[in-house]
Amino acid sequence: MRPPARDPLDDPAGSPPSSPPSSPPSSPPPHTSPSSPPPHTLPSPPTRVPPPTQLAPPEPPSPALPSPGPCSSPGPRPPLALAVDIGGTKIAVGLVAADGTLLERRRTATPAGPSILGAVLDLARPLRERAAACGIATAGTVDPRGRIASSTDLLTGWAGTDVRGAAERALRLPVTVLNDCHAAGVAEARIGAARGARTALVVAVGTGIGGAVCVEGRVRTGRTGTAGSLGHLPAPAAARLRCSCGALDHVEAYASGPAIERAYLRETGRALPLAEIGRLGSPVIADAAALLGRVLAGAANLIDPDAVVIAGGVSMLGAVLLEPLEAAYRAEALPGPAAVPLSRAALGEDAGLVGAGLEALTRLEAQSRREAQSCPAGS
């Protein structure tokens, strides 16, 4: 397949994707949910998992890392990535194979801002000897150097952190850092619900709302890493609700999990967790879903995707959320985008972890290919 033309949303490097790393034979990754989701109008994603498609190579790892020389013959290392997913409420780590298989998973609660990086490294160190590279998915906007350019109130004190530099020094591995929703988009576009789609729009609805635009398996990060920030599009409402970024009336302030809980408290005077609000079938969920569906339709009208994927913990509410979301989407979208399938994410809460691992392995393979091509014949 010819690589896609330079896209305005692409990262600054704009390099064509490299071939994905090869992987040992294995059984399909255990990403299926333990219980069937409640019935809804969105089609269930297929279960067959093909090998990952191609992603663009990044800048090479920090020169401070020890390296055997591009023309030496390194010893055998398992093609596994140490994957990390840093969210507003939890940190997860695991080992990811090149076919997306998640071999091991560990987690801990996300501590206060200054302690986040230490908690990540403590959780990751026991797995580093089994990995060839590390991929870190994190909330916040990630710049091309792997630093947190900006962050919302969901992770206080996180902005400005040099995640890549600190992780490379501590783990002694080449490290790739990307936004958590971008990582989820990579996973869904390459081995999940949007596999095979040329252009996929992925929205993740959880503690916050984020998204990813993927073209032929490559996530478009934009010039500063901000592309895909669906939660910070204006909502078609005027209640003057404050978003986690500080602005008023972004859709995250209406349709994220905490926003739905706050809406229920305002309506009833009772504080309930989101799952209980969903079991009650409260109208506040349908109201939030309709706003999100309208915003999602606007985004689809802009990029005209082949597939739209709904991910994140809030999507587990099922039909009470998904049916009004889809109805609002189809009512607002133009005829072309209105006809595309809306699907539940295939990888569930593991999408960010798997996507970070896949991205790290692909970039490691790209670096190895560049080094091999630079070696003189017979070296």
Secondary structure, DSSP 8 states (H G I E B T S, - for coil): -------TTS-TT----B-------------S-SS-----SS------------B-------TTS----TTS-------EEEEEEE-SSEEEEEEEETT--EEEEEEEE---GGGHHHHHHHHHGGGGGG-SEEEEEESSEE-TTSBEEE--TTSTT-TT-BHHHHHHHHH-S-EEEEEHHHHHHHHHHHHSTTTT-SEEEEEEESSSEEEEEEETTEE---SSS-TT-GGGSB-S--S--B-TTS-BSBTHHHHSHHHHHHHHHHHHS----HHHHHHHT-HHHHHHHHHHHHHHHHHHHHH--SEEEEESGGGGGTHHHHHHHHHHHHHHS-HHHHTS-EEE-SSGGGHHHHHHHHHHHHHHHHHHHHHHHHS-TT-
